[in-house]
Amino acid sequence: MNVKDLPTHSEKKAIESIIEDCESHYLLGPNMFSSKADFYAFLEEEVRFHARLMKLDFQKAKEAYISWAMKYHSAEYDHLL
């Protein structure tokens, strides 16, 4: 990994915010894990919205979302696959 590939401070903050938002939505009802379509709909709507709002590259936001799902909700995520 090159130094240029490391996230900047603002990217780290944006990623943390996206993860917090994902967890908040999950606690209200884990609808994003209802189906594969729901998982990707949440990605396209909620994660993309926050990425735009915080000027974070969508690919990095997507990676954060999937990493969050795999790390903290692996059973639900694995069920989608």
DSSP file (Angstrom, degrees, kcal/mol; ACC not computed):
  #  RESIDUE AA STRUCTURE BP1 BP2  ACC     N-H-->O    O-->H-N    N-H-->O    O-->H-N    TCO  KAPPA ALPHA  PHI   PSI    X-CA   Y-CA   Z-CA
    1    1 A M              0   0    0      0, 0.0     2,-0.2     0, 0.0     5,-0.0   0.000 360.0 360.0 360.0 131.0    0.0    0.0    0.0
    2    2 A N    >   -     0   0    0      1,-0.1     3,-1.3     4,-0.0     4,-0.5  -0.492 360.0-116.2 -83.6 157.4    1.3    3.4   -0.9
    3    3 A V  G >  S+     0   0    0      1,-0.3     3,-1.4     2,-0.2    -1,-0.1   0.865 116.8  60.8 -59.7 -36.4    1.1    6.4    1.3
    4    4 A K  G 3  S+     0   0    0      1,-0.3    -1,-0.3     4,-0.0     4,-0.1   0.704  98.0  59.5 -66.4 -17.8   -1.1    8.0   -1.2
    5    5 A D  G <  S+     0   0    0     -3,-1.3    -1,-0.3     2,-0.1    -2,-0.2   0.618  82.5 101.0 -84.1 -13.9   -3.6    5.2   -0.7
    6    6 A L  S <  S-     0   0    0     -3,-1.4     2,-0.1    -4,-0.5    -3,-0.0  -0.473  84.2-105.2 -71.6 141.2   -4.0    5.9    3.0
    7    7 A P        -     0   0    0      0, 0.0    -1,-0.1     0, 0.0    -2,-0.1  -0.380  31.6-124.3 -68.5 143.8   -7.2    7.8    3.8
    8    8 A T     >  -     0   0    0     -4,-0.1     4,-2.5     1,-0.1     5,-0.2  -0.251  31.6 -98.7 -74.4 171.6   -6.9   11.4    4.7
    9    9 A H  H  > S+     0   0    0      1,-0.2     4,-2.3     2,-0.2     5,-0.2   0.920 125.9  48.5 -59.2 -44.7   -8.2   12.8    8.0
   10   10 A S  H  > S+     0   0    0      1,-0.2     4,-2.2     2,-0.2    -1,-0.2   0.863 110.5  51.3 -67.0 -35.0  -11.4   14.0    6.3
   11   11 A E  H  > S+     0   0    0      2,-0.2     4,-2.7     1,-0.2    -1,-0.2   0.908 109.0  51.0 -66.6 -40.9  -11.9   10.7    4.6
   12   12 A K  H  X S+     0   0    0     -4,-2.5     4,-2.6     2,-0.2    -2,-0.2   0.930 111.2  48.1 -60.3 -45.1  -11.5    8.9    7.9
   13   13 A K  H  X S+     0   0    0     -4,-2.3     4,-2.1     2,-0.2    -1,-0.2   0.901 112.1  49.2 -62.8 -41.6  -14.1   11.2    9.5
   14   14 A A  H  X S+     0   0    0     -4,-2.2     4,-2.2     2,-0.2    -2,-0.2   0.911 111.4  49.1 -64.2 -42.6  -16.5   10.6    6.5
   15   15 A I  H  X S+     0   0    0     -4,-2.7     4,-2.5     2,-0.2    -2,-0.2   0.919 110.4  50.9 -63.6 -44.1  -16.1    6.8    6.8
   16   16 A E  H  X S+     0   0    0     -4,-2.6     4,-2.4     1,-0.2    -1,-0.2   0.902 110.1  50.5 -59.6 -41.0  -16.7    6.9   10.5
   17   17 A S  H  X S+     0   0    0     -4,-2.1     4,-2.2     2,-0.2    -1,-0.2   0.898 109.9  49.5 -65.0 -41.4  -19.9    8.9    9.9
   18   18 A I  H  X S+     0   0    0     -4,-2.2     4,-2.6     2,-0.2    -2,-0.2   0.920 111.1  49.5 -63.5 -44.0  -21.1    6.5    7.3
   19   19 A I  H  X S+     0   0    0     -4,-2.5     4,-2.4     1,-0.2    -2,-0.2   0.911 110.5  50.3 -62.7 -42.8  -20.5    3.5    9.6
   20   20 A E  H  X S+     0   0    0     -4,-2.4     4,-2.3     1,-0.2    -1,-0.2   0.899 110.9  49.6 -61.5 -40.5  -22.3    5.3   12.4
   21   21 A D  H  X S+     0   0    0     -4,-2.2     4,-2.5     2,-0.2    -2,-0.2   0.910 109.8  50.9 -65.2 -42.2  -25.2    5.9   10.1
   22   22 A C  H  X S+     0   0    0     -4,-2.6     4,-2.4     1,-0.2    -2,-0.2   0.932 111.9  47.0 -59.9 -45.8  -25.3    2.3    9.0
   23   23 A E  H  X S+     0   0    0     -4,-2.4     4,-2.5     2,-0.2    -1,-0.2   0.886 110.2  53.1 -66.2 -38.5  -25.4    1.1   12.6
   24   24 A S  H  X S+     0   0    0     -4,-2.3     4,-1.4     2,-0.2    -1,-0.2   0.935 111.5  45.5 -60.7 -46.4  -28.1    3.6   13.5
   25   25 A H  H  X S+     0   0    0     -4,-2.5     4,-1.0     1,-0.2     6,-0.3   0.898 111.5  53.4 -63.5 -39.8  -30.3    2.3   10.6
   26   26 A Y  H >< S+     0   0    0     -4,-2.4     3,-0.7     1,-0.2    -2,-0.2   0.914 106.7  51.5 -61.5 -43.3  -29.5   -1.2   11.7
   27   27 A L  H 3< S+     0   0    0     -4,-2.5    -1,-0.2     1,-0.3    -2,-0.2   0.800 106.4  54.7 -66.7 -28.7  -30.6   -0.6   15.2
   28   28 A L  H 3< S-     0   0    0     -4,-1.4    -1,-0.3     1,-0.3    -2,-0.2   0.720 140.7 -41.1 -73.8 -21.2  -33.9    0.8   14.0
   29   29 A G    <<  -     0   0    0     -4,-1.0     2,-3.1    -3,-0.7     3,-0.4  -0.327  54.4-118.3 154.6 119.7  -34.5   -2.4   12.0
   30   30 A P    >   +     0   0    0      0, 0.0     3,-1.8     0, 0.0    -4,-0.1  -0.117  59.8 142.9 -72.7  48.8  -32.0   -4.4   10.1
   31   31 A N  G >   +     0   0    0     -2,-3.1     3,-2.0    -6,-0.3     4,-0.4   0.781  59.3  69.0 -61.3 -28.2  -33.9   -3.9    6.8
   32   32 A M  G 3  S+     0   0    0     -3,-0.4    -1,-0.3     1,-0.3     3,-0.2   0.715 100.6  49.9 -66.2 -16.5  -30.7   -3.6    4.8
   33   33 A F  G <  S+     0   0    0     -3,-1.8    -1,-0.3     1,-0.2    -2,-0.2   0.295  81.0  97.2-101.3   9.5  -30.2   -7.3    5.4
   34   34 A S  S <  S-     0   0    0     -3,-2.0     2,-0.3     1,-0.2    -1,-0.2   0.868 101.9 -16.7 -65.0 -36.3  -33.7   -8.4    4.4
   35   35 A S     >  -     0   0    0     -4,-0.4     4,-2.3    -3,-0.2    -1,-0.2  -0.968  68.5-101.3-158.8 167.5  -32.5   -9.3    0.9
   36   36 A K  H  > S+     0   0    0     -2,-0.3     4,-2.3     1,-0.2     5,-0.2   0.893 123.4  54.1 -61.9 -38.9  -29.5   -8.8   -1.4
   37   37 A A  H  > S+     0   0    0      1,-0.2     4,-2.1     2,-0.2    -1,-0.2   0.903 108.8  47.9 -63.0 -41.2  -31.6   -6.2   -3.2
   38   38 A D  H  > S+     0   0    0      2,-0.2     4,-2.4     1,-0.2    -1,-0.2   0.883 109.0  54.3 -66.6 -38.1  -32.3   -4.3    0.0
   39   39 A F  H  X S+     0   0    0     -4,-2.3     4,-1.6     1,-0.2    -2,-0.2   0.932 114.3  40.0 -60.5 -46.3  -28.6   -4.4    0.9
   40   40 A Y  H  X S+     0   0    0     -4,-2.3     4,-2.5     2,-0.2    -1,-0.2   0.783 111.0  57.6 -77.6 -26.2  -27.6   -2.8   -2.4
   41   41 A A  H  X S+     0   0    0     -4,-2.1     4,-2.4    -5,-0.2     5,-0.3   0.911 106.9  49.4 -66.3 -41.2  -30.5   -0.4   -2.3
   42   42 A F  H  X>S+     0   0    0     -4,-2.4     5,-1.9     2,-0.2     4,-1.2   0.903 111.2  50.7 -62.1 -40.7  -29.3    0.9    1.0
   43   43 A L  I  <>S+     0   0    0     -4,-1.6     5,-1.7     1,-0.2    -2,-0.2   0.949 113.7  43.5 -59.8 -50.0  -25.8    1.2   -0.5
   44   44 A E  I  <5S+     0   0    0     -4,-2.5    -2,-0.2     3,-0.2    -1,-0.2   0.814 126.7  29.4 -70.0 -31.2  -27.1    3.2   -3.5
   45   45 A E  I  X5S+     0   0    0     -4,-2.4     4,-1.7    -5,-0.2    -3,-0.2   0.931 130.6  23.9 -93.2 -64.1  -29.4    5.4   -1.6
   46   46 A E  I  X5S+     0   0    0     -4,-1.2     4,-2.3    -5,-0.3     5,-0.2   0.944 126.8  41.9 -74.6 -50.7  -28.1    6.0    1.9
   47   47 A V  I  ><S+     0   0    0     -5,-1.9     4,-2.5     1,-0.2    -3,-0.2   0.921 116.6  48.9 -66.9 -42.8  -24.4    5.4    1.5
   48   48 A R  H  ><S+     0   0    0     -5,-1.7     4,-2.5    -6,-0.3     5,-0.2   0.908 110.0  53.1 -62.4 -40.7  -24.2    7.2   -1.8
   49   49 A F  H  X S+     0   0    0     -4,-1.7     4,-2.6     1,-0.2    -2,-0.2   0.940 112.1  44.0 -58.0 -49.1  -26.1   10.2   -0.2
   50   50 A H  H  X S+     0   0    0     -4,-2.3     4,-2.3     2,-0.2    -1,-0.2   0.870 110.9  54.5 -67.3 -36.1  -23.6   10.4    2.7
   51   51 A A  H  <>S+     0   0    0     -4,-2.5     5,-2.9     2,-0.2     4,-0.4   0.939 112.1  43.9 -62.1 -45.7  -20.6   10.0    0.4
   52   52 A R  H ><5S+     0   0    0     -4,-2.5     3,-1.1     3,-0.2    -2,-0.2   0.932 112.7  52.3 -63.1 -45.4  -21.8   12.9   -1.8
   53   53 A L  H 3<5S+     0   0    0     -4,-2.6    -1,-0.2     1,-0.3    -2,-0.2   0.873 118.1  36.4 -58.9 -39.4  -22.6   15.0    1.3
   54   54 A M  T 3<5S-     0   0    0     -4,-2.3    -1,-0.3    -5,-0.2    -2,-0.2   0.308 110.3-118.5-100.0   8.1  -19.1   14.5    2.8
   55   55 A K  T < 5 +     0   0    0     -3,-1.1     2,-0.4    -4,-0.4    -3,-0.2   0.901  60.9 152.2  56.5  44.5  -17.3   14.6   -0.6
   56   56 A L      < -     0   0    0     -5,-2.9    -1,-0.2    -6,-0.2    -2,-0.1  -0.891  55.4-102.3-106.1 135.5  -16.0   11.0   -0.1
   57   57 A D     >  -     0   0    0     -2,-0.4     4,-1.9     1,-0.1     3,-0.5  -0.317  29.6-131.6 -52.9 131.0  -15.3    8.8   -3.1
   58   58 A F  H  > S+     0   0    0      1,-0.2     4,-3.0     2,-0.2     5,-0.2   0.860 104.6  58.8 -59.5 -37.2  -18.2    6.4   -3.5
   59   59 A Q  H  > S+     0   0    0      1,-0.2     4,-2.4     2,-0.2    -1,-0.2   0.904 107.1  47.2 -60.5 -40.6  -15.9    3.4   -3.9
   60   60 A K  H  > S+     0   0    0     -3,-0.5     4,-2.0     2,-0.2    -1,-0.2   0.890 112.5  49.6 -67.3 -38.8  -14.4    4.2   -0.4
   61   61 A A  H  X S+     0   0    0     -4,-1.9     4,-2.3     2,-0.2    -2,-0.2   0.910 110.9  50.0 -64.5 -42.1  -17.8    4.6    1.0
   62   62 A K  H  X S+     0   0    0     -4,-3.0     4,-2.6     1,-0.2     5,-0.3   0.923 110.0  50.2 -62.1 -45.5  -18.9    1.3   -0.5
   63   63 A E  H  X S+     0   0    0     -4,-2.4     4,-2.5     1,-0.2    -1,-0.2   0.886 110.1  50.9 -61.1 -39.3  -15.9   -0.5    0.9
   64   64 A A  H  X S+     0   0    0     -4,-2.0     4,-2.5     2,-0.2    -1,-0.2   0.920 110.9  48.7 -64.1 -43.9  -16.6    1.0    4.4
   65   65 A Y  H  X S+     0   0    0     -4,-2.3     4,-2.4     2,-0.2    -2,-0.2   0.931 114.4  43.9 -62.4 -48.3  -20.3   -0.2    4.2
   66   66 A I  H  X S+     0   0    0     -4,-2.6     4,-2.6     2,-0.2     5,-0.2   0.897 113.5  51.3 -67.3 -39.7  -19.3   -3.7    3.1
   67   67 A S  H  X S+     0   0    0     -4,-2.5     4,-2.6    -5,-0.3     5,-0.3   0.913 109.9  50.4 -62.4 -42.3  -16.5   -3.9    5.7
   68   68 A W  H  X>S+     0   0    0     -4,-2.5     4,-2.8     2,-0.2     5,-0.6   0.937 111.8  47.6 -59.5 -47.6  -18.9   -2.8    8.4
   69   69 A A  H  X5S+     0   0    0     -4,-2.4     4,-1.5     1,-0.2     8,-0.4   0.919 114.9  45.3 -61.4 -44.8  -21.4   -5.5    7.4
   70   70 A M  H  <5S+     0   0    0     -4,-2.6     4,-0.3     1,-0.2    -1,-0.2   0.885 119.4  40.9 -66.8 -39.0  -18.8   -8.2    7.2
   71   71 A K  H  <5S+     0   0    0     -4,-2.6     3,-0.3    -5,-0.2    -2,-0.2   0.916 129.2  22.4 -78.8 -44.7  -17.2   -7.2   10.6
   72   72 A Y  H  <5S+     0   0    0     -4,-2.8    -3,-0.2    -5,-0.3    -2,-0.2   0.636 135.1  28.4-103.3 -16.2  -20.1   -6.4   12.8
   73   73 A H     X< +     0   0    0     -4,-1.5     4,-2.7    -5,-0.6     5,-0.2  -0.273  68.8 146.6-139.9  49.1  -23.0   -8.3   11.1
   74   74 A S  H  > S+     0   0    0     -4,-0.3     4,-3.3    -3,-0.3     5,-0.2   0.845  70.4  55.3 -61.7 -37.1  -21.3  -11.3    9.5
   75   75 A A  H  > S+     0   0    0      2,-0.2     4,-1.6     1,-0.2    -1,-0.2   0.942 113.2  41.6 -62.6 -46.2  -24.2  -13.7   10.0
   76   76 A E  H  > S+     0   0    0      2,-0.2     4,-0.9     1,-0.2    -2,-0.2   0.906 117.2  48.3 -66.9 -41.1  -26.7  -11.4    8.2
   77   77 A Y  H >X S+     0   0    0     -4,-2.7     3,-1.0    -8,-0.4     4,-0.8   0.935 110.1  50.7 -65.1 -45.9  -24.2  -10.5    5.5
   78   78 A D  H >< S+     0   0    0     -4,-3.3     3,-0.6     1,-0.3    -1,-0.2   0.842 103.1  61.3 -60.6 -33.2  -23.3  -14.1    4.9
   79   79 A H  H 3< S+     0   0    0     -4,-1.6    -1,-0.3    -5,-0.2    -2,-0.2   0.802  99.3  56.6 -62.8 -29.7  -27.0  -14.9    4.6
   80   80 A L  H <<        0   0    0     -3,-1.0    -1,-0.2    -4,-0.9    -2,-0.2   0.788 360.0 360.0 -72.1 -27.4  -27.2  -12.5    1.6
   81   81 A L    <<        0   0    0     -4,-0.8    -1,-0.2    -3,-0.6    -2,-0.2   0.468 360.0 360.0 -81.6 360.0  -24.5  -14.4   -0.3
